[in-house]
Amino acid sequence: MNPEFDAIFARLREILRQHAERLTVADDTATRYCLEGGSHPTHKKPMPVAWVQIGKAYVSFHHMGIYGNPKLLEGLSPGLKARMQGKSCFNFKTGDEELFRELEQLTAAGLAAFRKAGYTG
């Protein structure tokens, strides 16, 4: 594993920890931090809202608020867009504070959209 992954994970984890008061911390380990919101509308189980996880090749940051509201991606910088995999995941092999700050704003907007839609408190 890349030694820089721990620092990347810590920074991305801190982005999510800022929102932990209104959500449930489902996982908090050295390699995964996950926030859950209200019940999934179909499955009626707690719904993962956002999480960060260290993998073999990168650190991934997942945010379902973006998946649920793709309009949030309209102003995304080319640098952050290049880190996207799928509809709601961003992968990092190296740290980039500028992208982390942008992701911080995107995370706040996505969680606000989830609250407005009634998925979280």
C-alpha positions as CSV (number, residue, x, y, z in Angstrom):
1,M,0.0,0.0,0.0
2,N,1.1,3.5,-0.8
3,P,2.4,5.3,2.4
4,E,0.6,8.5,1.2
5,F,-2.8,6.8,1.4
6,D,-3.0,7.2,5.2
7,A,-2.7,11.0,4.9
8,I,-5.2,11.1,2.0
9,F,-7.6,9.0,4.0
10,A,-7.2,11.2,7.1
11,R,-8.0,14.3,5.1
12,L,-11.0,12.8,3.3
13,R,-12.2,11.3,6.6
14,E,-12.1,14.8,8.2
15,I,-14.4,16.1,5.4
16,L,-17.0,13.6,6.4
17,R,-16.5,14.0,10.2
18,Q,-17.6,17.6,9.9
19,H,-21.1,16.2,9.1
20,A,-21.2,13.3,11.6
21,E,-23.5,15.1,14.1
22,R,-26.5,14.8,11.8
23,L,-25.7,11.3,10.6
24,T,-24.7,7.9,12.0
25,V,-21.1,6.8,11.9
26,A,-21.5,3.2,10.7
27,D,-17.7,2.5,10.3
28,D,-14.7,4.2,11.8
29,T,-11.6,2.1,11.2
30,A,-8.1,2.8,10.0
31,T,-9.2,2.0,6.4
32,R,-12.9,2.9,6.2
33,Y,-15.1,5.7,7.5
34,C,-18.8,5.6,6.7
35,L,-21.8,7.9,7.4
36,E,-25.3,6.6,7.2
37,G,-28.5,8.6,7.0
38,G,-32.2,7.7,7.2
39,S,-33.8,4.5,5.9
40,H,-33.5,3.6,2.2
41,P,-36.9,4.1,0.6
42,T,-37.0,0.7,-0.9
43,H,-35.0,-1.6,1.4
44,K,-36.1,0.1,4.7
45,K,-32.5,-0.2,6.1
46,P,-30.1,2.5,7.1
47,M,-28.7,4.0,4.0
48,P,-24.9,4.7,3.5
49,V,-24.7,8.4,2.5
50,A,-20.9,9.0,2.2
51,W,-17.8,7.0,2.9
52,V,-14.0,7.0,2.4
53,Q,-12.0,3.8,2.0
54,I,-8.4,2.8,1.4
55,G,-8.1,0.3,-1.4
56,K,-5.1,-1.3,-3.0
57,A,-4.6,1.2,-5.8
58,Y,-6.2,4.4,-4.4
59,V,-8.3,6.0,-1.6
60,S,-11.9,6.3,-2.7
61,F,-14.4,8.9,-1.6
62,H,-18.1,8.0,-2.2
63,H,-21.0,10.4,-1.9
64,M,-24.5,9.3,-2.7
65,G,-25.8,12.9,-2.4
66,I,-24.0,13.5,-5.7
67,Y,-25.6,10.3,-7.2
68,G,-29.0,11.5,-6.1
69,N,-28.5,15.1,-7.4
70,P,-26.2,15.0,-10.5
71,K,-26.8,18.8,-11.0
72,L,-24.2,19.3,-8.2
73,L,-21.6,18.1,-10.7
74,E,-22.2,21.0,-13.2
75,G,-19.6,23.3,-11.8
76,L,-17.0,20.6,-11.1
77,S,-13.4,21.5,-11.9
78,P,-11.6,19.4,-14.6
79,G,-9.2,18.3,-11.9
80,L,-11.9,16.8,-9.6
81,K,-13.9,15.5,-12.6
82,A,-10.7,13.5,-13.7
83,R,-10.8,11.7,-10.3
84,M,-14.4,10.5,-10.8
85,Q,-15.2,6.9,-11.2
86,G,-18.8,6.1,-11.8
87,K,-21.5,8.5,-10.7
88,S,-20.5,9.2,-7.1
89,C,-16.9,8.1,-6.5
90,F,-13.7,10.0,-6.5
91,N,-10.3,8.2,-6.4
92,F,-7.1,9.7,-5.1
93,K,-3.5,8.3,-5.4
94,T,-1.9,11.6,-4.3
95,G,-3.1,14.4,-2.0
96,D,-4.3,17.6,-3.6
97,E,-5.5,20.2,-1.1
98,E,-7.3,22.3,-3.8
99,L,-9.3,19.3,-4.9
100,F,-10.0,18.4,-1.2
101,R,-11.4,21.9,-0.6
102,E,-13.7,21.5,-3.7
103,L,-14.8,18.1,-2.5
104,E,-15.5,19.6,0.9
105,Q,-17.9,22.1,-0.7
106,L,-19.5,19.5,-2.9
107,T,-20.0,17.2,0.1
108,A,-21.8,19.9,2.1
109,A,-24.0,20.7,-0.9
110,G,-24.8,17.0,-1.5
111,L,-25.7,16.4,2.2
112,A,-27.9,19.5,2.2
113,A,-29.7,18.1,-0.9
114,F,-30.2,14.8,0.9
115,R,-31.7,16.6,3.9
116,K,-34.0,18.7,1.7
117,A,-35.2,15.5,0.0
118,G,-35.9,14.0,3.5
119,Y,-33.3,11.2,3.4
120,T,-31.3,12.5,6.3
121,G,-32.0,14.5,9.5
